[in-house]
Structures are given as C-alpha cells and as structure tokens.
Amino acid sequence: MSFIRYEFPLVEVLPDMAQTCDYLHLTQDDDDPAFAFVKLRHQSLQQDYRSIGGYSVHKIREVKVAQGEVILEEGVLQCGRQVAAYLKDSDYAALFVCTAGAIFTELTRTHTQNDEQLEAYLTDALGSLAVENAMDRIQALLEEKCQARGWNITNRYSPGYCNWPLVDQRPLFAMIGENPTGVSLNDSCLMSPIKSVSGIIGLGPNSKKRPYGCAICQNKTCIYRRLVQNS
C-alpha cells in the first residue's frame, strides 16, 4: 500500500500546439490573439516546473453495484452505480492523485485578478491538458506493471465525474494517506493546486477498459467528454 510516486518535468507533459488547438478549437494562426497567447504561455512554462503524481494499490473486498459502493480493506468509496459497475470485475484498486503544479493556480489567479478572462481561461485549459497528460503517463506505467503479472486495468475514474459525488474525495484521500504530491483538499473537497486529478483504476485478471459513458452523463464540462469528442 505504499505510495508509488512519479515526477516529470512539466515541459514533458505540456500539450503540444496541435493538442491544444484541437481541445480549444483554435486555428494555428498568429493573428488570432488566443493562439498567440497560447504560444507565449507555452514558452513561459519551459522552465524547471514539475508535475508530480502516483498511486497506492488496495485490495477490493466487494463491489456493490446497486448501492454504488466499492468496499476496500481500508474503507468504502461511495462512487455511485456507474463507476461501481466499471469496477465490478476488478480485484484491486489503484487510488491515484496527480498535479500539474501550483504554477497554474498562480497564473490563473493573477489573470483573474487583472480581469484578463481570456488569458485565465486559456491558462486553465493548458493546465487541464498537462495534468491529464501526466496522469496518462502514470496510468501507462501502471498498465505495464499489471501486464507483466497477467492483469488488466480499467479506465480511470474521478470524483466529480461519471456521477461520482465530489464529497467522496475525503475517504479517497484518507485511504491514500500521506503522499508526497503536495495536493490537499479544501472544505468543498476541491483540490489545491487546482490543476490536479484524483480517483481510482481497477486492476486484476478480469478488469476491462470500458468506454466512458458520455452519452448518459450530464456533465457538459467534463474533460474526458471533450477529449473524446476532439479525438
């Protein structure tokens, strides 16, 4: 149950211009103020900033799909029926947390205070893509380890998405325990730094990757929905 920690230079997980433009529906035109700003912001982040993340692995005792519960040895996650159904064939759970770093919090706050709404939005989007790219790398490394044991993994699922109540961040973080990522929760169960992700990945011989249920999800701002639509 020890926390497996990874650290990447931020420059390695920043989205390239093609990924950024696809996500934001921008054209690569220097006369477009949004595109020009993204280029400048990308250059400003080519410094020694770090992305940190990782996971701990926990035994699943039982999954109660009808009740929307995943019962681990350390406690219960009330993740809802949708996520519980995705995890019902898994024997273990990797509980993860990952952050793109405090730099995105600082930059977005400064732009917002200066009433620079477009700049704040574009910087926030870069941070969202960066943390997902970092977590993609961690998930790929986890999958390699599982494949070496003859195991499969599920997709990853996070509180606040797929009808998993955000308040379940508290037991999730409690089960992860002390971790060196520097991510914390506020009273509203939002993470700090803001460009952070947490959640669960199912592991085991019978685990399966199932498509995200975007067709039945009501969360129109979900990054997974937007990445699927832009792929």
Contacts in CASP RR format, 6 or more apart in sequence:
PFRMAT RR
TARGET T0000
AUTHOR 0000-0000-0000
METHOD contacts of the structure
MODEL  1
MSFIRYEFPLVEVLPDMAQTCDYLHLTQDDDDPAFAFVKLRHQSLQQDYR
SIGGYSVHKIREVKVAQGEVILEEGVLQCGRQVAAYLKDSDYAALFVCTA
GAIFTELTRTHTQNDEQLEAYLTDALGSLAVENAMDRIQALLEEKCQARG
WNITNRYSPGYCNWPLVDQRPLFAMIGENPTGVSLNDSCLMSPIKSVSGI
IGLGPNSKKRPYGCAICQNKTCIYRRLVQNS
1 56 0 8 1.000
1 57 0 8 1.000
1 58 0 8 1.000
2 56 0 8 1.000
3 54 0 8 1.000
3 55 0 8 1.000
3 56 0 8 1.000
3 176 0 8 1.000
3 177 0 8 1.000
3 178 0 8 1.000
3 179 0 8 1.000
3 180 0 8 1.000
4 54 0 8 1.000
4 55 0 8 1.000
4 56 0 8 1.000
4 57 0 8 1.000
5 52 0 8 1.000
5 53 0 8 1.000
5 54 0 8 1.000
5 179 0 8 1.000
5 180 0 8 1.000
5 181 0 8 1.000
6 52 0 8 1.000
6 53 0 8 1.000
6 54 0 8 1.000
6 137 0 8 1.000
6 138 0 8 1.000
6 141 0 8 1.000
7 50 0 8 1.000
7 51 0 8 1.000
7 52 0 8 1.000
7 53 0 8 1.000
8 50 0 8 1.000
8 51 0 8 1.000
8 52 0 8 1.000
8 134 0 8 1.000
8 137 0 8 1.000
9 48 0 8 1.000
9 49 0 8 1.000
9 50 0 8 1.000
9 51 0 8 1.000
10 45 0 8 1.000
10 47 0 8 1.000
10 49 0 8 1.000
10 50 0 8 1.000
10 51 0 8 1.000
10 100 0 8 1.000
10 101 0 8 1.000
10 103 0 8 1.000
10 130 0 8 1.000
11 45 0 8 1.000
11 46 0 8 1.000
11 49 0 8 1.000
12 51 0 8 1.000
13 51 0 8 1.000
13 100 0 8 1.000
13 130 0 8 1.000
13 131 0 8 1.000
13 133 0 8 1.000
13 134 0 8 1.000
13 137 0 8 1.000
14 42 0 8 1.000
14 45 0 8 1.000
14 126 0 8 1.000
14 129 0 8 1.000
14 130 0 8 1.000
14 133 0 8 1.000
15 23 0 8 1.000
15 126 0 8 1.000
15 129 0 8 1.000
15 130 0 8 1.000
15 133 0 8 1.000
17 28 0 8 1.000
17 38 0 8 1.000
17 39 0 8 1.000
17 42 0 8 1.000
19 129 0 8 1.000
20 26 0 8 1.000
20 38 0 8 1.000
20 42 0 8 1.000
20 125 0 8 1.000
20 126 0 8 1.000
20 129 0 8 1.000
21 27 0 8 1.000
21 28 0 8 1.000
21 35 0 8 1.000
21 38 0 8 1.000
22 230 0 8 1.000
23 125 0 8 1.000
23 129 0 8 1.000
23 226 0 8 1.000
23 227 0 8 1.000
23 230 0 8 1.000
24 34 0 8 1.000
24 38 0 8 1.000
24 122 0 8 1.000
24 125 0 8 1.000
26 32 0 8 1.000
26 34 0 8 1.000
26 35 0 8 1.000
26 38 0 8 1.000
27 35 0 8 1.000
28 35 0 8 1.000
29 35 0 8 1.000
30 36 0 8 1.000
30 39 0 8 1.000
33 118 0 8 1.000
34 118 0 8 1.000
34 122 0 8 1.000
37 118 0 8 1.000
37 119 0 8 1.000
37 122 0 8 1.000
38 122 0 8 1.000
38 126 0 8 1.000
41 107 0 8 1.000
41 119 0 8 1.000
41 122 0 8 1.000
41 123 0 8 1.000
41 126 0 8 1.000
42 126 0 8 1.000
45 103 0 8 1.000
45 126 0 8 1.000
49 101 0 8 1.000
49 103 0 8 1.000
50 101 0 8 1.000
51 98 0 8 1.000
51 99 0 8 1.000
51 100 0 8 1.000
51 101 0 8 1.000
51 130 0 8 1.000
51 131 0 8 1.000
51 134 0 8 1.000
52 98 0 8 1.000
52 99 0 8 1.000
52 101 0 8 1.000
52 180 0 8 1.000
52 181 0 8 1.000
52 182 0 8 1.000
53 96 0 8 1.000
53 97 0 8 1.000
53 98 0 8 1.000
53 99 0 8 1.000
53 134 0 8 1.000
53 135 0 8 1.000
53 138 0 8 1.000
53 181 0 8 1.000
54 96 0 8 1.000
54 97 0 8 1.000
54 98 0 8 1.000
54 138 0 8 1.000
54 179 0 8 1.000
54 181 0 8 1.000
55 94 0 8 1.000
55 95 0 8 1.000
55 96 0 8 1.000
55 97 0 8 1.000
55 138 0 8 1.000
55 142 0 8 1.000
55 201 0 8 1.000
56 94 0 8 1.000
56 95 0 8 1.000
56 175 0 8 1.000
56 176 0 8 1.000
56 177 0 8 1.000
56 179 0 8 1.000
57 92 0 8 1.000
57 93 0 8 1.000
57 94 0 8 1.000
57 95 0 8 1.000
57 203 0 8 1.000
58 72 0 8 1.000
58 73 0 8 1.000
58 74 0 8 1.000
58 92 0 8 1.000
58 93 0 8 1.000
58 94 0 8 1.000
58 95 0 8 1.000
58 175 0 8 1.000
59 72 0 8 1.000
59 73 0 8 1.000
59 91 0 8 1.000
59 92 0 8 1.000
60 70 0 8 1.000
60 71 0 8 1.000
60 72 0 8 1.000
60 87 0 8 1.000
60 90 0 8 1.000
60 91 0 8 1.000
60 92 0 8 1.000
60 93 0 8 1.000
60 202 0 8 1.000
61 71 0 8 1.000
61 72 0 8 1.000
61 73 0 8 1.000
62 69 0 8 1.000
62 71 0 8 1.000
63 69 0 8 1.000
63 70 0 8 1.000
63 71 0 8 1.000
63 84 0 8 1.000
63 87 0 8 1.000
63 88 0 8 1.000
63 90 0 8 1.000
64 70 0 8 1.000
64 71 0 8 1.000
64 84 0 8 1.000
65 81 0 8 1.000
65 84 0 8 1.000
65 85 0 8 1.000
65 88 0 8 1.000
66 81 0 8 1.000
67 81 0 8 1.000
67 84 0 8 1.000
68 78 0 8 1.000
68 79 0 8 1.000
68 80 0 8 1.000
68 81 0 8 1.000
68 83 0 8 1.000
68 84 0 8 1.000
69 76 0 8 1.000
69 77 0 8 1.000
69 78 0 8 1.000
69 79 0 8 1.000
69 80 0 8 1.000
69 84 0 8 1.000
70 76 0 8 1.000
70 77 0 8 1.000
70 79 0 8 1.000
70 83 0 8 1.000
70 84 0 8 1.000
70 87 0 8 1.000
70 93 0 8 1.000
70 200 0 8 1.000
71 77 0 8 1.000
72 93 0 8 1.000
72 175 0 8 1.000
74 174 0 8 1.000
74 175 0 8 1.000
75 171 0 8 1.000
75 175 0 8 1.000
76 171 0 8 1.000
77 168 0 8 1.000
77 171 0 8 1.000
77 172 0 8 1.000
77 175 0 8 1.000
77 200 0 8 1.000
78 165 0 8 1.000
78 168 0 8 1.000
78 171 0 8 1.000
79 87 0 8 1.000
79 157 0 8 1.000
79 159 0 8 1.000
79 164 0 8 1.000
79 168 0 8 1.000
79 200 0 8 1.000
80 163 0 8 1.000
80 164 0 8 1.000
80 165 0 8 1.000
81 163 0 8 1.000
82 162 0 8 1.000
82 163 0 8 1.000
82 164 0 8 1.000
82 213 0 8 1.000
82 216 0 8 1.000
83 157 0 8 1.000
83 162 0 8 1.000
83 163 0 8 1.000
83 164 0 8 1.000
83 200 0 8 1.000
86 154 0 8 1.000
86 155 0 8 1.000
86 157 0 8 1.000
86 162 0 8 1.000
86 210 0 8 1.000
87 93 0 8 1.000
87 154 0 8 1.000
87 157 0 8 1.000
87 200 0 8 1.000
87 202 0 8 1.000
89 204 0 8 1.000
89 206 0 8 1.000
89 207 0 8 1.000
89 208 0 8 1.000
90 154 0 8 1.000
90 202 0 8 1.000
90 203 0 8 1.000
90 204 0 8 1.000
90 206 0 8 1.000
90 207 0 8 1.000
91 203 0 8 1.000
91 204 0 8 1.000
91 205 0 8 1.000
91 206 0 8 1.000
91 207 0 8 1.000
92 202 0 8 1.000
92 203 0 8 1.000
92 204 0 8 1.000
93 200 0 8 1.000
93 201 0 8 1.000
93 202 0 8 1.000
93 203 0 8 1.000
94 142 0 8 1.000
94 153 0 8 1.000
94 200 0 8 1.000
94 201 0 8 1.000
94 202 0 8 1.000
94 203 0 8 1.000
95 172 0 8 1.000
95 175 0 8 1.000
95 176 0 8 1.000
95 198 0 8 1.000
95 199 0 8 1.000
95 200 0 8 1.000
96 135 0 8 1.000
96 138 0 8 1.000
96 139 0 8 1.000
96 156 0 8 1.000
96 197 0 8 1.000
96 198 0 8 1.000
96 199 0 8 1.000
96 200 0 8 1.000
96 201 0 8 1.000
97 173 0 8 1.000
97 176 0 8 1.000
97 179 0 8 1.000
97 181 0 8 1.000
97 183 0 8 1.000
97 191 0 8 1.000
97 196 0 8 1.000
97 197 0 8 1.000
97 198 0 8 1.000
97 199 0 8 1.000
98 131 0 8 1.000
98 134 0 8 1.000
98 135 0 8 1.000
98 138 0 8 1.000
98 181 0 8 1.000
98 196 0 8 1.000
98 197 0 8 1.000
98 198 0 8 1.000
99 131 0 8 1.000
99 181 0 8 1.000
99 182 0 8 1.000
99 183 0 8 1.000
99 191 0 8 1.000
99 193 0 8 1.000
99 195 0 8 1.000
99 196 0 8 1.000
99 197 0 8 1.000
100 127 0 8 1.000
100 130 0 8 1.000
100 131 0 8 1.000
100 134 0 8 1.000
100 193 0 8 1.000
100 195 0 8 1.000
100 196 0 8 1.000
101 131 0 8 1.000
101 193 0 8 1.000
101 195 0 8 1.000
101 196 0 8 1.000
102 193 0 8 1.000
104 123 0 8 1.000
104 124 0 8 1.000
104 126 0 8 1.000
104 127 0 8 1.000
104 130 0 8 1.000
104 193 0 8 1.000
104 194 0 8 1.000
104 195 0 8 1.000
105 192 0 8 1.000
105 193 0 8 1.000
105 194 0 8 1.000
105 195 0 8 1.000
107 123 0 8 1.000
108 120 0 8 1.000
108 123 0 8 1.000
108 124 0 8 1.000
108 194 0 8 1.000
111 117 0 8 1.000
111 119 0 8 1.000
111 120 0 8 1.000
111 123 0 8 1.000
112 120 0 8 1.000
124 194 0 8 1.000
124 195 0 8 1.000
127 195 0 8 1.000
128 195 0 8 1.000
128 223 0 8 1.000
130 195 0 8 1.000
131 195 0 8 1.000
131 196 0 8 1.000
131 197 0 8 1.000
132 197 0 8 1.000
132 223 0 8 1.000
132 227 0 8 1.000
135 156 0 8 1.000
135 197 0 8 1.000
139 153 0 8 1.000
139 156 0 8 1.000
139 201 0 8 1.000
142 153 0 8 1.000
142 201 0 8 1.000
142 203 0 8 1.000
143 153 0 8 1.000
146 152 0 8 1.000
146 153 0 8 1.000
146 203 0 8 1.000
146 204 0 8 1.000
150 205 0 8 1.000
151 203 0 8 1.000
151 204 0 8 1.000
151 205 0 8 1.000
151 207 0 8 1.000
152 203 0 8 1.000
152 204 0 8 1.000
152 205 0 8 1.000
152 206 0 8 1.000
152 207 0 8 1.000
152 208 0 8 1.000
152 209 0 8 1.000
153 201 0 8 1.000
153 202 0 8 1.000
153 203 0 8 1.000
153 204 0 8 1.000
153 207 0 8 1.000
153 209 0 8 1.000
154 201 0 8 1.000
154 202 0 8 1.000
154 203 0 8 1.000
154 207 0 8 1.000
154 208 0 8 1.000
154 209 0 8 1.000
154 210 0 8 1.000
155 201 0 8 1.000
155 209 0 8 1.000
155 210 0 8 1.000
155 212 0 8 1.000
156 199 0 8 1.000
156 200 0 8 1.000
156 201 0 8 1.000
157 164 0 8 1.000
157 199 0 8 1.000
157 200 0 8 1.000
157 201 0 8 1.000
158 164 0 8 1.000
158 197 0 8 1.000
158 198 0 8 1.000
158 199 0 8 1.000
158 200 0 8 1.000
159 165 0 8 1.000
159 166 0 8 1.000
159 167 0 8 1.000
159 168 0 8 1.000
159 169 0 8 1.000
159 172 0 8 1.000
159 189 0 8 1.000
159 198 0 8 1.000
159 199 0 8 1.000
160 166 0 8 1.000
160 219 0 8 1.000
161 217 0 8 1.000
161 219 0 8 1.000
161 222 0 8 1.000
161 224 0 8 1.000
162 212 0 8 1.000
162 213 0 8 1.000
162 217 0 8 1.000
163 217 0 8 1.000
166 188 0 8 1.000
166 189 0 8 1.000
166 190 0 8 1.000
167 189 0 8 1.000
169 185 0 8 1.000
169 189 0 8 1.000
169 191 0 8 1.000
169 198 0 8 1.000
170 185 0 8 1.000
170 189 0 8 1.000
172 198 0 8 1.000
172 199 0 8 1.000
172 200 0 8 1.000
173 185 0 8 1.000
173 198 0 8 1.000
176 198 0 8 1.000
181 196 0 8 1.000
183 191 0 8 1.000
183 192 0 8 1.000
183 193 0 8 1.000
183 196 0 8 1.000
183 198 0 8 1.000
184 191 0 8 1.000
184 192 0 8 1.000
185 191 0 8 1.000
185 192 0 8 1.000
186 192 0 8 1.000
191 197 0 8 1.000
191 198 0 8 1.000
212 224 0 8 1.000
212 225 0 8 1.000
212 228 0 8 1.000
214 222 0 8 1.000
214 224 0 8 1.000
214 225 0 8 1.000
214 228 0 8 1.000
214 229 0 8 1.000
217 225 0 8 1.000
219 225 0 8 1.000
END
